[in-house]
Structures are given as C-alpha cells and as structure tokens.
Amino acid sequence: MQLVLQRVKQAKVEVDGKVVGEIGRGLLVFMAVDQGDSPKDIDYLIDKIIHLRIFEDSQGKMNLSALQAHGEFLVVSQFTLLCKVSSVLHVLIVVSAKDL
C-alpha cells in the first residue's frame, strides 16, 4: 500500500465536470492498495492517518491530529503510486489490488 498525504485548506475531485468529492480544511489522501494488502493493513493506516499530529495548535505548533483539529478527509484512489519503472524509456508496469 502506498499513500501520499497532503494537508489542504480545501480540495475537490471532479469527474466529467461534476464534483464527486469535496472537503474544507483537512487531509487529501492519495491511496493505492497493492495485491498483498489486507483490510487489516488498511485499518492500521487509517488509524495512523487520523492520529497523525500535523495540524497547528493555538500556539502554532504542529501538535493536533486531524480529528482534534476537526479536519475533513478526502481519499482518492491513485493506483499509479504502485508503478514500477524498469527504465526511463520503458512503459510503466502497474500492479494493484483487484478487490478488498
């Protein structure tokens, strides 16, 4: 499993010009689930993400989790995070989970 987290003031996902997901202040999570990943792995990472202290407290220190800061979450499937590159000039080979 691969994740990229981005702290955002706002974020949205559009498909064919229609907004299919939108948040205010929170975390944008790009997530790729690999073939060997289990629901238990996903649960573990969700727990880590929601408790990660990357939001500022009243003193300006990054000391609050998204939960404590009342942040929102937008999770976007991003299977390209699992790409393997055999050479700069070759095509990307993607391996991702089929069902979980």
Summary of the structure (lengths in Angstrom):
residues: 100
radius of gyration: 15.9
end to end distance: 12.2
largest distance: 49.5
contacts: 239
relative contact order: 0.25
helix: 17%
strand: 41%
